Amino acid sequence: MKFRTMALLLSVALLAPAADQVFTGVITDTMCGTDHQSMKISPDDKCIRDCAKAGSGVKFALQDGKNIYKLSDQATPAQFAGRKVRVSGTLFPKTGIIDVKRIEPVK
């Protein structure tokens, strides 16, 4: 009986969604990251939007100074391209993707 109870509690804990986290950084794209000069498209926000629209696996991302995280929401970040933002969501460490709940500008 104890084994069943422990197994049930463990399975519930594993299925429970992780708590949302808050990440602060700059909206960029997965191709250029922090350096948009090589594309010769300026300003940076235009480069970010153009690269993300081009497809070929390029996505909007959040660059926090150390890491670049892909974002699950690929519509909202366009309006914040090149700007510092706060992203609320859940990070999936194995894939480096943030399941975005909210994006808001940092003033």
Jmol script that loads the backbone (N, CA, C; Angstrom):
load data "model"
ATOM      1  N   MET A   1       0.821  -1.199   0.000  1.00  0.00           N
ATOM      2  CA  MET A   1       0.000   0.000   0.000  1.00  0.00           C
ATOM      3  C   MET A   1       0.857   1.251   0.000  1.00  0.00           C
ATOM      4  N   LYS A   2       1.932   1.256   0.783  1.00  0.00           N
ATOM      5  CA  LYS A   2       2.810   2.425   0.819  1.00  0.00           C
ATOM      6  C   LYS A   2       3.443   2.667  -0.539  1.00  0.00           C
ATOM      7  N   PHE A   3       3.785   1.576  -1.229  1.00  0.00           N
ATOM      8  CA  PHE A   3       4.400   1.716  -2.550  1.00  0.00           C
ATOM      9  C   PHE A   3       3.435   2.393  -3.519  1.00  0.00           C
ATOM     10  N   ARG A   4       2.172   1.994  -3.497  1.00  0.00           N
ATOM     11  CA  ARG A   4       1.169   2.604  -4.385  1.00  0.00           C
ATOM     12  C   ARG A   4       1.001   4.091  -4.079  1.00  0.00           C
ATOM     13  N   THR A   5       0.949   4.425  -2.802  1.00  0.00           N
ATOM     14  CA  THR A   5       0.799   5.824  -2.399  1.00  0.00           C
ATOM     15  C   THR A   5       1.986   6.652  -2.874  1.00  0.00           C
ATOM     16  N   MET A   6       3.189   6.135  -2.664  1.00  0.00           N
ATOM     17  CA  MET A   6       4.397   6.842  -3.097  1.00  0.00           C
ATOM     18  C   MET A   6       4.432   6.982  -4.619  1.00  0.00           C
ATOM     19  N   ALA A   7       4.059   5.928  -5.331  1.00  0.00           N
ATOM     20  CA  ALA A   7       4.047   5.971  -6.793  1.00  0.00           C
ATOM     21  C   ALA A   7       3.038   7.001  -7.284  1.00  0.00           C
ATOM     22  N   LEU A   8       1.889   7.057  -6.648  1.00  0.00           N
ATOM     23  CA  LEU A   8       0.857   8.028  -7.022  1.00  0.00           C
ATOM     24  C   LEU A   8       1.336   9.454  -6.772  1.00  0.00           C
ATOM     25  N   LEU A   9       1.913   9.700  -5.626  1.00  0.00           N
ATOM     26  CA  LEU A   9       2.420  11.043  -5.310  1.00  0.00           C
ATOM     27  C   LEU A   9       3.531  11.463  -6.263  1.00  0.00           C
ATOM     28  N   LEU A  10       4.413  10.538  -6.593  1.00  0.00           N
ATOM     29  CA  LEU A  10       5.500  10.840  -7.519  1.00  0.00           C
ATOM     30  C   LEU A  10       4.965  11.155  -8.908  1.00  0.00           C
ATOM     31  N   SER A  11       4.000  10.393  -9.387  1.00  0.00           N
ATOM     32  CA  SER A  11       3.460  10.653 -10.720  1.00  0.00           C
ATOM     33  C   SER A  11       2.724  11.987 -10.777  1.00  0.00           C
ATOM     34  N   VAL A  12       2.025  12.342  -9.714  1.00  0.00           N
ATOM     35  CA  VAL A  12       1.343  13.638  -9.660  1.00  0.00           C
ATOM     36  C   VAL A  12       2.369  14.763  -9.682  1.00  0.00           C
ATOM     37  N   ALA A  13       3.448  14.613  -8.940  1.00  0.00           N
ATOM     38  CA  ALA A  13       4.498  15.638  -8.902  1.00  0.00           C
ATOM     39  C   ALA A  13       5.157  15.803 -10.259  1.00  0.00           C
ATOM     40  N   LEU A  14       5.359  14.717 -10.973  1.00  0.00           N
ATOM     41  CA  LEU A  14       5.999  14.796 -12.287  1.00  0.00           C
ATOM     42  C   LEU A  14       5.077  15.413 -13.330  1.00  0.00           C
ATOM     43  N   LEU A  15       3.783  15.224 -13.181  1.00  0.00           N
ATOM     44  CA  LEU A  15       2.831  15.763 -14.144  1.00  0.00           C
ATOM     45  C   LEU A  15       2.461  17.209 -13.865  1.00  0.00           C
ATOM     46  N   ALA A  16       2.718  17.682 -12.676  1.00  0.00           N
ATOM     47  CA  ALA A  16       2.379  19.062 -12.319  1.00  0.00           C
ATOM     48  C   ALA A  16       3.219  20.024 -13.139  1.00  0.00           C
ATOM     49  N   PRO A  17       2.618  21.076 -13.658  1.00  0.00           N
ATOM     50  CA  PRO A  17       3.387  22.041 -14.438  1.00  0.00           C
ATOM     51  C   PRO A  17       4.418  22.757 -13.570  1.00  0.00           C
ATOM     52  N   ALA A  18       5.553  23.048 -14.175  1.00  0.00           N
ATOM     53  CA  ALA A  18       6.590  23.793 -13.460  1.00  0.00           C
ATOM     54  C   ALA A  18       6.108  25.225 -13.241  1.00  0.00           C
ATOM     55  N   ALA A  19       6.599  25.840 -12.216  1.00  0.00           N
ATOM     56  CA  ALA A  19       6.220  27.220 -11.920  1.00  0.00           C
ATOM     57  C   ALA A  19       6.802  28.155 -12.971  1.00  0.00           C
ATOM     58  N   ASP A  20       6.037  29.176 -13.303  1.00  0.00           N
ATOM     59  CA  ASP A  20       6.530  30.171 -14.256  1.00  0.00           C
ATOM     60  C   ASP A  20       7.759  30.867 -13.694  1.00  0.00           C
ATOM     61  N   GLN A  21       8.665  31.206 -14.582  1.00  0.00           N
ATOM     62  CA  GLN A  21       9.864  31.947 -14.229  1.00  0.00           C
ATOM     63  C   GLN A  21       9.825  33.268 -14.974  1.00  0.00           C
ATOM     64  N   VAL A  22      10.688  34.189 -14.573  1.00  0.00           N
ATOM     65  CA  VAL A  22      10.789  35.479 -15.256  1.00  0.00           C
ATOM     66  C   VAL A  22      12.215  35.608 -15.771  1.00  0.00           C
ATOM     67  N   PHE A  23      12.330  35.908 -17.065  1.00  0.00           N
ATOM     68  CA  PHE A  23      13.616  36.075 -17.724  1.00  0.00           C
ATOM     69  C   PHE A  23      13.692  37.500 -18.254  1.00  0.00           C
ATOM     70  N   THR A  24      14.821  38.144 -18.098  1.00  0.00           N
ATOM     71  CA  THR A  24      15.011  39.500 -18.603  1.00  0.00           C
ATOM     72  C   THR A  24      16.139  39.476 -19.615  1.00  0.00           C
ATOM     73  N   GLY A  25      15.914  40.117 -20.759  1.00  0.00           N
ATOM     74  CA  GLY A  25      16.923  40.161 -21.804  1.00  0.00           C
ATOM     75  C   GLY A  25      16.421  40.936 -22.996  1.00  0.00           C
ATOM     76  N   VAL A  26      17.091  40.741 -24.127  1.00  0.00           N
ATOM     77  CA  VAL A  26      16.772  41.460 -25.360  1.00  0.00           C
ATOM     78  C   VAL A  26      16.213  40.477 -26.380  1.00  0.00           C
ATOM     79  N   ILE A  27      15.138  40.881 -27.046  1.00  0.00           N
ATOM     80  CA  ILE A  27      14.572  40.046 -28.104  1.00  0.00           C
ATOM     81  C   ILE A  27      15.506  40.107 -29.307  1.00  0.00           C
ATOM     82  N   THR A  28      15.918  38.935 -29.766  1.00  0.00           N
ATOM     83  CA  THR A  28      16.809  38.811 -30.922  1.00  0.00           C
ATOM     84  C   THR A  28      16.301  37.658 -31.778  1.00  0.00           C
ATOM     85  N   ASP A  29      17.163  37.158 -32.658  1.00  0.00           N
ATOM     86  CA  ASP A  29      16.805  35.995 -33.460  1.00  0.00           C
ATOM     87  C   ASP A  29      17.888  34.931 -33.292  1.00  0.00           C
ATOM     88  N   THR A  30      17.554  33.698 -33.626  1.00  0.00           N
ATOM     89  CA  THR A  30      18.487  32.598 -33.399  1.00  0.00           C
ATOM     90  C   THR A  30      19.639  32.570 -34.399  1.00  0.00           C
ATOM     91  N   MET A  31      19.537  33.276 -35.495  1.00  0.00           N
ATOM     92  CA  MET A  31      20.634  33.283 -36.467  1.00  0.00           C
ATOM     93  C   MET A  31      21.711  34.291 -36.065  1.00  0.00           C
ATOM     94  N   CYS A  32      21.331  35.514 -35.798  1.00  0.00           N
ATOM     95  CA  CYS A  32      22.304  36.564 -35.502  1.00  0.00           C
ATOM     96  C   CYS A  32      22.725  36.580 -34.034  1.00  0.00           C
ATOM     97  N   GLY A  33      21.818  36.240 -33.150  1.00  0.00           N
ATOM     98  CA  GLY A  33      22.132  36.311 -31.726  1.00  0.00           C
ATOM     99  C   GLY A  33      22.374  37.750 -31.309  1.00  0.00           C
ATOM    100  N   THR A  34      23.616  38.071 -30.938  1.00  0.00           N
ATOM    101  CA  THR A  34      23.931  39.427 -30.469  1.00  0.00           C
ATOM    102  C   THR A  34      24.591  40.288 -31.535  1.00  0.00           C
ATOM    103  N   ASP A  35      25.006  39.693 -32.651  1.00  0.00           N
ATOM    104  CA  ASP A  35      25.745  40.433 -33.676  1.00  0.00           C
ATOM    105  C   ASP A  35      24.967  40.491 -34.983  1.00  0.00           C
ATOM    106  N   HIS A  36      24.394  41.661 -35.262  1.00  0.00           N
ATOM    107  CA  HIS A  36      23.580  41.826 -36.472  1.00  0.00           C
ATOM    108  C   HIS A  36      24.345  42.514 -37.599  1.00  0.00           C
ATOM    109  N   GLN A  37      25.603  42.820 -37.401  1.00  0.00           N
ATOM    110  CA  GLN A  37      26.387  43.540 -38.409  1.00  0.00           C
ATOM    111  C   GLN A  37      26.631  42.711 -39.656  1.00  0.00           C
ATOM    112  N   SER A  38      26.801  41.408 -39.516  1.00  0.00           N
ATOM    113  CA  SER A  38      27.127  40.571 -40.667  1.00  0.00           C
ATOM    114  C   SER A  38      25.999  40.532 -41.698  1.00  0.00           C
ATOM    115  N   MET A  39      24.779  40.767 -41.290  1.00  0.00           N
ATOM    116  CA  MET A  39      23.648  40.753 -42.219  1.00  0.00           C
ATOM    117  C   MET A  39      23.534  42.056 -43.008  1.00  0.00           C
ATOM    118  N   LYS A  40      24.190  43.087 -42.536  1.00  0.00           N
ATOM    119  CA  LYS A  40      24.148  44.405 -43.203  1.00  0.00           C
ATOM    120  C   LYS A  40      22.717  44.923 -43.365  1.00  0.00           C
ATOM    121  N   ILE A  41      21.893  44.632 -42.375  1.00  0.00           N
ATOM    122  CA  ILE A  41      20.530  45.163 -42.312  1.00  0.00           C
ATOM    123  C   ILE A  41      20.451  45.976 -41.036  1.00  0.00           C
ATOM    124  N   SER A  42      20.120  47.238 -41.159  1.00  0.00           N
ATOM    125  CA  SER A  42      20.003  48.037 -39.949  1.00  0.00           C
ATOM    126  C   SER A  42      18.721  48.836 -40.011  1.00  0.00           C
ATOM    127  N   PRO A  43      18.258  49.240 -38.877  1.00  0.00           N
ATOM    128  CA  PRO A  43      18.762  49.023 -37.528  1.00  0.00           C
ATOM    129  C   PRO A  43      18.569  47.564 -37.096  1.00  0.00           C
ATOM    130  N   ASP A  44      19.081  47.230 -35.915  1.00  0.00           N
ATOM    131  CA  ASP A  44      19.032  45.851 -35.424  1.00  0.00           C
ATOM    132  C   ASP A  44      17.618  45.293 -35.366  1.00  0.00           C
ATOM    133  N   ASP A  45      16.646  46.112 -34.957  1.00  0.00           N
ATOM    134  CA  ASP A  45      15.278  45.597 -34.840  1.00  0.00           C
ATOM    135  C   ASP A  45      14.732  45.136 -36.193  1.00  0.00           C
ATOM    136  N   LYS A  46      15.105  45.818 -37.267  1.00  0.00           N
ATOM    137  CA  LYS A  46      14.683  45.410 -38.617  1.00  0.00           C
ATOM    138  C   LYS A  46      15.357  44.092 -38.987  1.00  0.00           C
ATOM    139  N   CYS A  47      16.637  43.964 -38.677  1.00  0.00           N
ATOM    140  CA  CYS A  47      17.373  42.729 -38.960  1.00  0.00           C
ATOM    141  C   CYS A  47      16.720  41.547 -38.240  1.00  0.00           C
ATOM    142  N   ILE A  48      16.384  41.743 -36.985  1.00  0.00           N
ATOM    143  CA  ILE A  48      15.778  40.677 -36.182  1.00  0.00           C
ATOM    144  C   ILE A  48      14.456  40.234 -36.795  1.00  0.00           C
ATOM    145  N   ARG A  49      13.597  41.201 -37.146  1.00  0.00           N
ATOM    146  CA  ARG A  49      12.301  40.856 -37.729  1.00  0.00           C
ATOM    147  C   ARG A  49      12.470  40.189 -39.098  1.00  0.00           C
ATOM    148  N   ASP A  50      13.368  40.719 -39.930  1.00  0.00           N
ATOM    149  CA  ASP A  50      13.584  40.141 -41.259  1.00  0.00           C
ATOM    150  C   ASP A  50      14.131  38.718 -41.170  1.00  0.00           C
ATOM    151  N   CYS A  51      15.088  38.495 -40.271  1.00  0.00           N
ATOM    152  CA  CYS A  51      15.664  37.157 -40.123  1.00  0.00           C
ATOM    153  C   CYS A  51      14.622  36.156 -39.622  1.00  0.00           C
ATOM    154  N   ALA A  52      13.809  36.566 -38.652  1.00  0.00           N
ATOM    155  CA  ALA A  52      12.797  35.668 -38.105  1.00  0.00           C
ATOM    156  C   ALA A  52      11.713  35.349 -39.131  1.00  0.00           C
ATOM    157  N   LYS A  53      11.419  36.303 -40.021  1.00  0.00           N
ATOM    158  CA  LYS A  53      10.418  36.080 -41.065  1.00  0.00           C
ATOM    159  C   LYS A  53      10.945  35.175 -42.170  1.00  0.00           C
ATOM    160  N   ALA A  54      12.251  35.184 -42.374  1.00  0.00           N
ATOM    161  CA  ALA A  54      12.857  34.458 -43.490  1.00  0.00           C
ATOM    162  C   ALA A  54      12.671  32.950 -43.388  1.00  0.00           C
ATOM    163  N   GLY A  55      12.417  32.477 -42.189  1.00  0.00           N
ATOM    164  CA  GLY A  55      12.216  31.040 -42.021  1.00  0.00           C
ATOM    165  C   GLY A  55      13.528  30.306 -41.885  1.00  0.00           C
ATOM    166  N   SER A  56      13.651  29.184 -42.543  1.00  0.00           N
ATOM    167  CA  SER A  56      14.850  28.347 -42.489  1.00  0.00           C
ATOM    168  C   SER A  56      15.262  28.032 -41.055  1.00  0.00           C
ATOM    169  N   GLY A  57      14.297  27.876 -40.179  1.00  0.00           N
ATOM    170  CA  GLY A  57      14.590  27.522 -38.797  1.00  0.00           C
ATOM    171  C   GLY A  57      14.970  28.683 -37.907  1.00  0.00           C
ATOM    172  N   VAL A  58      15.012  29.901 -38.453  1.00  0.00           N
ATOM    173  CA  VAL A  58      15.358  31.077 -37.639  1.00  0.00           C
ATOM    174  C   VAL A  58      14.122  31.485 -36.843  1.00  0.00           C
ATOM    175  N   LYS A  59      14.307  31.686 -35.545  1.00  0.00           N
ATOM    176  CA  LYS A  59      13.199  32.015 -34.656  1.00  0.00           C
ATOM    177  C   LYS A  59      13.535  33.232 -33.801  1.00  0.00           C
ATOM    178  N   PHE A  60      12.480  33.876 -33.278  1.00  0.00           N
ATOM    179  CA  PHE A  60      12.686  34.911 -32.270  1.00  0.00           C
ATOM    180  C   PHE A  60      13.214  34.232 -31.008  1.00  0.00           C
ATOM    181  N   ALA A  61      14.083  34.953 -30.307  1.00  0.00           N
ATOM    182  CA  ALA A  61      14.706  34.396 -29.107  1.00  0.00           C
ATOM    183  C   ALA A  61      14.934  35.502 -28.093  1.00  0.00           C
ATOM    184  N   LEU A  62      15.280  35.094 -26.883  1.00  0.00           N
ATOM    185  CA  LEU A  62      15.622  36.026 -25.821  1.00  0.00           C
ATOM    186  C   LEU A  62      17.088  35.822 -25.475  1.00  0.00           C
ATOM    187  N   GLN A  63      17.852  36.907 -25.518  1.00  0.00           N
ATOM    188  CA  GLN A  63      19.278  36.863 -25.183  1.00  0.00           C
ATOM    189  C   GLN A  63      19.430  37.552 -23.840  1.00  0.00           C
ATOM    190  N   ASP A  64      19.865  36.796 -22.813  1.00  0.00           N
ATOM    191  CA  ASP A  64      19.920  37.357 -21.457  1.00  0.00           C
ATOM    192  C   ASP A  64      21.315  37.770 -21.012  1.00  0.00           C
ATOM    193  N   GLY A  65      22.266  37.800 -21.925  1.00  0.00           N
ATOM    194  CA  GLY A  65      23.644  38.151 -21.568  1.00  0.00           C
ATOM    195  C   GLY A  65      24.551  36.945 -21.545  1.00  0.00           C
ATOM    196  N   LYS A  66      23.990  35.772 -21.245  1.00  0.00           N
ATOM    197  CA  LYS A  66      24.758  34.530 -21.235  1.00  0.00           C
ATOM    198  C   LYS A  66      24.186  33.500 -22.199  1.00  0.00           C
ATOM    199  N   ASN A  67      22.868  33.422 -22.263  1.00  0.00           N
ATOM    200  CA  ASN A  67      22.185  32.381 -23.039  1.00  0.00           C
ATOM    201  C   ASN A  67      21.227  33.003 -24.045  1.00  0.00           C
ATOM    202  N   ILE A  68      20.947  32.225 -25.075  1.00  0.00           N
ATOM    203  CA  ILE A  68      19.903  32.598 -26.030  1.00  0.00           C
ATOM    204  C   ILE A  68      18.849  31.510 -25.956  1.00  0.00           C
ATOM    205  N   TYR A  69      17.639  31.915 -25.580  1.00  0.00           N
ATOM    206  CA  TYR A  69      16.528  30.979 -25.438  1.00  0.00           C
ATOM    207  C   TYR A  69      15.543  31.187 -26.579  1.00  0.00           C
ATOM    208  N   LYS A  70      15.133  30.106 -27.240  1.00  0.00           N
ATOM    209  CA  LYS A  70      14.082  30.189 -28.243  1.00  0.00           C
ATOM    210  C   LYS A  70      12.769  30.441 -27.520  1.00  0.00           C
ATOM    211  N   LEU A  71      11.852  31.116 -28.205  1.00  0.00           N
ATOM    212  CA  LEU A  71      10.561  31.459 -27.607  1.00  0.00           C
ATOM    213  C   LEU A  71       9.443  30.684 -28.286  1.00  0.00           C
ATOM    214  N   SER A  72       8.514  30.154 -27.503  1.00  0.00           N
ATOM    215  CA  SER A  72       7.391  29.410 -28.078  1.00  0.00           C
ATOM    216  C   SER A  72       6.461  30.336 -28.857  1.00  0.00           C
ATOM    217  N   ASP A  73       6.290  31.551 -28.393  1.00  0.00           N
ATOM    218  CA  ASP A  73       5.445  32.553 -29.054  1.00  0.00           C
ATOM    219  C   ASP A  73       6.292  33.243 -30.122  1.00  0.00           C
ATOM    220  N   GLN A  74       5.902  33.097 -31.376  1.00  0.00           N
ATOM    221  CA  GLN A  74       6.658  33.714 -32.460  1.00  0.00           C
ATOM    222  C   GLN A  74       5.930  34.904 -33.079  1.00  0.00           C
ATOM    223  N   ALA A  75       4.830  35.344 -32.479  1.00  0.00           N
ATOM    224  CA  ALA A  75       4.102  36.510 -32.981  1.00  0.00           C
ATOM    225  C   ALA A  75       4.404  37.750 -32.140  1.00  0.00           C
ATOM    226  N   THR A  76       4.227  37.646 -30.837  1.00  0.00           N
ATOM    227  CA  THR A  76       4.405  38.780 -29.931  1.00  0.00           C
ATOM    228  C   THR A  76       5.813  39.377 -29.960  1.00  0.00           C
ATOM    229  N   PRO A  77       6.891  38.582 -30.025  1.00  0.00           N
ATOM    230  CA  PRO A  77       8.241  39.167 -29.962  1.00  0.00           C
ATOM    231  C   PRO A  77       8.558  40.159 -31.073  1.00  0.00           C
ATOM    232  N   ALA A  78       7.879  40.087 -32.201  1.00  0.00           N
ATOM    233  CA  ALA A  78       8.169  40.997 -33.318  1.00  0.00           C
ATOM    234  C   ALA A  78       8.051  42.459 -32.900  1.00  0.00           C
ATOM    235  N   GLN A  79       7.077  42.776 -32.076  1.00  0.00           N
ATOM    236  CA  GLN A  79       6.889  44.167 -31.660  1.00  0.00           C
ATOM    237  C   GLN A  79       7.956  44.645 -30.678  1.00  0.00           C
ATOM    238  N   PHE A  80       8.714  43.701 -30.104  1.00  0.00           N
ATOM    239  CA  PHE A  80       9.755  44.041 -29.131  1.00  0.00           C
ATOM    240  C   PHE A  80      11.164  43.787 -29.672  1.00  0.00           C
ATOM    241  N   ALA A  81      11.308  43.557 -30.957  1.00  0.00           N
ATOM    242  CA  ALA A  81      12.608  43.222 -31.547  1.00  0.00           C
ATOM    243  C   ALA A  81      13.667  44.265 -31.180  1.00  0.00           C
ATOM    244  N   GLY A  82      14.793  43.784 -30.650  1.00  0.00           N
ATOM    245  CA  GLY A  82      15.901  44.662 -30.279  1.00  0.00           C
ATOM    246  C   GLY A  82      15.723  45.392 -28.962  1.00  0.00           C
ATOM    247  N   ARG A  83      14.606  45.158 -28.294  1.00  0.00           N
ATOM    248  CA  ARG A  83      14.331  45.860 -27.037  1.00  0.00           C
ATOM    249  C   ARG A  83      14.491  44.938 -25.836  1.00  0.00           C
ATOM    250  N   LYS A  84      14.776  45.542 -24.692  1.00  0.00           N
ATOM    251  CA  LYS A  84      14.879  44.795 -23.444  1.00  0.00           C
ATOM    252  C   LYS A  84      13.474  44.504 -22.939  1.00  0.00           C
ATOM    253  N   VAL A  85      13.248  43.235 -22.590  1.00  0.00           N
ATOM    254  CA  VAL A  85      11.929  42.800 -22.152  1.00  0.00           C
ATOM    255  C   VAL A  85      12.040  41.871 -20.957  1.00  0.00           C
ATOM    256  N   ARG A  86      10.877  41.622 -20.373  1.00  0.00           N
ATOM    257  CA  ARG A  86      10.738  40.635 -19.309  1.00  0.00           C
ATOM    258  C   ARG A  86       9.780  39.571 -19.848  1.00  0.00           C
ATOM    259  N   VAL A  87      10.244  38.327 -19.896  1.00  0.00           N
ATOM    260  CA  VAL A  87       9.434  37.219 -20.402  1.00  0.00           C
ATOM    261  C   VAL A  87       9.057  36.322 -19.229  1.00  0.00           C
ATOM    262  N   SER A  88       7.765  36.086 -19.070  1.00  0.00           N
ATOM    263  CA  SER A  88       7.276  35.164 -18.055  1.00  0.00           C
ATOM    264  C   SER A  88       6.899  33.863 -18.751  1.00  0.00           C
ATOM    265  N   GLY A  89       7.350  32.757 -18.190  1.00  0.00           N
ATOM    266  CA  GLY A  89       7.037  31.468 -18.787  1.00  0.00           C
ATOM    267  C   GLY A  89       7.834  30.354 -18.152  1.00  0.00           C
ATOM    268  N   THR A  90       7.766  29.203 -18.776  1.00  0.00           N
ATOM    269  CA  THR A  90       8.442  28.022 -18.277  1.00  0.00           C
ATOM    270  C   THR A  90       9.570  27.639 -19.222  1.00  0.00           C
ATOM    271  N   LEU A  91      10.759  27.467 -18.682  1.00  0.00           N
ATOM    272  CA  LEU A  91      11.917  27.051 -19.477  1.00  0.00           C
ATOM    273  C   LEU A  91      11.989  25.535 -19.505  1.00  0.00           C
ATOM    274  N   PHE A  92      12.157  24.994 -20.710  1.00  0.00           N
ATOM    275  CA  PHE A  92      12.422  23.583 -20.891  1.00  0.00           C
ATOM    276  C   PHE A  92      13.916  23.452 -21.147  1.00  0.00           C
ATOM    277  N   PRO A  93      14.700  23.115 -20.108  1.00  0.00           N
ATOM    278  CA  PRO A  93      16.167  23.139 -20.211  1.00  0.00           C
ATOM    279  C   PRO A  93      16.750  22.272 -21.317  1.00  0.00           C
ATOM    280  N   LYS A  94      16.150  21.126 -21.585  1.00  0.00           N
ATOM    281  CA  LYS A  94      16.701  20.234 -22.612  1.00  0.00           C
ATOM    282  C   LYS A  94      16.634  20.834 -24.007  1.00  0.00           C
ATOM    283  N   THR A  95      15.605  21.636 -24.275  1.00  0.00           N
ATOM    284  CA  THR A  95      15.445  22.220 -25.611  1.00  0.00           C
ATOM    285  C   THR A  95      15.860  23.688 -25.662  1.00  0.00           C
ATOM    286  N   GLY A  96      15.973  24.328 -24.499  1.00  0.00           N
ATOM    287  CA  GLY A  96      16.300  25.750 -24.469  1.00  0.00           C
ATOM    288  C   GLY A  96      15.156  26.635 -24.927  1.00  0.00           C
ATOM    289  N   ILE A  97      13.942  26.119 -24.828  1.00  0.00           N
ATOM    290  CA  ILE A  97      12.751  26.863 -25.256  1.00  0.00           C
ATOM    291  C   ILE A  97      11.991  27.347 -24.024  1.00  0.00           C
ATOM    292  N   ILE A  98      11.577  28.622 -24.080  1.00  0.00           N
ATOM    293  CA  ILE A  98      10.712  29.174 -23.042  1.00  0.00           C
ATOM    294  C   ILE A  98       9.279  29.130 -23.568  1.00  0.00           C
ATOM    295  N   ASP A  99       8.408  28.461 -22.813  1.00  0.00           N
ATOM    296  CA  ASP A  99       6.977  28.459 -23.122  1.00  0.00           C
ATOM    297  C   ASP A  99       6.437  29.790 -22.602  1.00  0.00           C
ATOM    298  N   VAL A 100       6.238  30.722 -23.507  1.00  0.00           N
ATOM    299  CA  VAL A 100       5.940  32.110 -23.157  1.00  0.00           C
ATOM    300  C   VAL A 100       4.510  32.283 -22.680  1.00  0.00           C
ATOM    301  N   LYS A 101       4.375  32.920 -21.532  1.00  0.00           N
ATOM    302  CA  LYS A 101       3.055  33.299 -21.006  1.00  0.00           C
ATOM    303  C   LYS A 101       2.802  34.788 -21.230  1.00  0.00           C
ATOM    304  N   ARG A 102       3.877  35.599 -21.063  1.00  0.00           N
ATOM    305  CA  ARG A 102       3.723  37.055 -21.227  1.00  0.00           C
ATOM    306  C   ARG A 102       5.072  37.667 -21.558  1.00  0.00           C
ATOM    307  N   ILE A 103       5.031  38.706 -22.395  1.00  0.00           N
ATOM    308  CA  ILE A 103       6.219  39.503 -22.709  1.00  0.00           C
ATOM    309  C   ILE A 103       5.849  40.954 -22.457  1.00  0.00           C
ATOM    310  N   GLU A 104       6.704  41.655 -21.694  1.00  0.00           N
ATOM    311  CA  GLU A 104       6.448  43.063 -21.416  1.00  0.00           C
ATOM    312  C   GLU A 104       7.764  43.828 -21.474  1.00  0.00           C
ATOM    313  N   PRO A 105       7.707  45.068 -21.938  1.00  0.00           N
ATOM    314  CA  PRO A 105       8.947  45.858 -22.038  1.00  0.00           C
ATOM    315  C   PRO A 105       9.512  46.221 -20.659  1.00  0.00           C
ATOM    316  N   VAL A 106      10.818  46.350 -20.598  1.00  0.00           N
ATOM    317  CA  VAL A 106      11.483  46.810 -19.377  1.00  0.00           C
ATOM    318  C   VAL A 106      11.785  48.276 -19.593  1.00  0.00           C
ATOM    319  N   LYS A 107      11.375  49.101 -18.652  1.00  0.00           N
ATOM    320  CA  LYS A 107      11.579  50.547 -18.800  1.00  0.00           C
ATOM    321  C   LYS A 107      12.856  50.992 -18.184  1.00  0.00           C
TER     322      LYS A 107
END
end "model"
wireframe off; spacefill off
backbone 0.3
color backbone group
